[in-house]
Amino acid sequence: MPGKPFQSKLEPFYEFIRECRAKRWSYQKIAEVLTIEKNLPVGANTVFSFVKVRAKRRRVYTLPPLESALSQASPSHGFFNTPQLTHETKRKYNIT
């Protein structure tokens, strides 16, 4: 399809939005400032979507190597061991 690819109307205000989020401004407050001062009517959800799409992905959490996990002493060592069952299990249904 010919034509320009979609570009958000918030793109020219990228740095402004980034600085506001760094100051911990709410999306609602950023939307109000853009509407009043920058003459750009937007909603809080629009600002949120703009930030979410352009945000860096969060770091993937990984487990430590198995050796270091086993070498640490657990304060509950032996507490959660399941005892061996000594009783006989009964059949649930009597099918003959």
C-alpha positions as CSV (number, residue, x, y, z in Angstrom):
1,M,0.0,0.0,0.0
2,P,1.5,3.3,-1.0
3,G,1.5,6.3,1.4
4,K,3.2,7.4,4.6
5,P,3.3,5.0,7.5
6,F,1.2,6.0,10.5
7,Q,2.9,8.5,12.8
8,S,1.4,9.5,16.2
9,K,0.4,13.1,16.7
10,L,2.3,12.8,20.0
11,E,5.6,12.1,18.2
12,P,6.7,15.8,18.2
13,F,6.2,15.9,21.9
14,Y,8.2,12.7,22.7
15,E,10.9,14.5,24.8
16,F,8.3,16.5,26.7
17,I,6.3,13.4,27.6
18,R,9.5,11.5,28.5
19,E,10.6,14.4,30.8
20,C,7.1,14.5,32.4
21,R,7.1,10.8,33.1
22,A,10.6,11.1,34.6
23,K,9.1,13.6,37.0
24,R,6.4,11.0,37.8
25,W,3.5,13.0,36.3
26,S,0.3,11.1,35.8
27,Y,-0.9,10.4,32.3
28,Q,-4.0,12.5,33.0
29,K,-1.8,15.5,34.0
30,I,0.3,15.2,30.8
31,A,-2.8,15.0,28.7
32,E,-4.2,18.2,30.3
33,V,-0.9,20.1,29.8
34,L,-0.8,18.9,26.1
35,T,-4.4,20.0,25.6
36,I,-4.1,23.4,27.4
37,E,-0.5,24.6,26.7
38,K,0.4,22.7,23.5
39,N,-3.1,23.0,21.9
40,L,-3.2,19.3,21.2
41,P,-6.5,17.6,22.5
42,V,-5.5,14.1,23.7
43,G,-6.8,11.8,26.4
44,A,-4.8,10.1,29.2
45,N,-5.2,6.7,27.5
46,T,-3.7,8.1,24.3
47,V,-0.6,9.2,26.3
48,F,-0.4,5.9,28.1
49,S,-0.6,3.9,24.8
50,F,2.1,6.2,23.3
51,V,4.4,5.6,26.2
52,K,3.7,1.8,26.4
53,V,4.5,1.2,22.8
54,R,7.8,3.0,23.0
55,A,8.9,1.8,26.4
56,K,11.9,-0.5,26.7
57,R,11.0,-4.0,27.5
58,R,11.5,-5.1,31.1
59,R,14.5,-7.2,32.0
60,V,13.9,-10.9,31.9
61,Y,14.3,-12.5,35.3
62,T,16.4,-15.5,35.5
63,L,17.0,-18.2,38.1
64,P,20.4,-18.5,39.7
65,P,22.6,-21.5,38.8
66,L,21.5,-24.8,40.4
67,E,24.7,-25.1,42.4
68,S,24.2,-21.9,44.3
69,A,20.6,-22.6,44.9
70,L,21.4,-26.0,46.5
71,S,24.3,-24.8,48.5
72,Q,22.3,-22.3,50.5
73,A,21.0,-23.7,53.8
74,S,17.2,-23.5,54.0
75,P,15.7,-22.6,57.4
76,S,12.9,-25.0,56.7
77,H,15.2,-28.0,56.0
78,G,13.3,-31.1,56.8
79,F,10.1,-29.4,57.9
80,F,8.2,-29.9,54.7
81,N,9.3,-33.5,54.1
82,T,6.2,-35.6,53.4
83,P,5.9,-38.6,55.7
84,Q,5.6,-42.1,54.1
85,L,2.1,-43.3,54.0
86,T,1.6,-46.5,56.0
87,H,-2.1,-47.0,55.4
88,E,-3.6,-48.8,52.4
89,T,-5.5,-46.7,49.9
90,K,-9.1,-47.7,49.2
91,R,-10.6,-47.9,45.8
92,K,-12.9,-45.1,45.0
93,Y,-15.4,-47.1,43.1
94,N,-16.5,-50.7,43.6
95,I,-16.6,-52.0,40.1
96,T,-17.0,-55.8,39.7
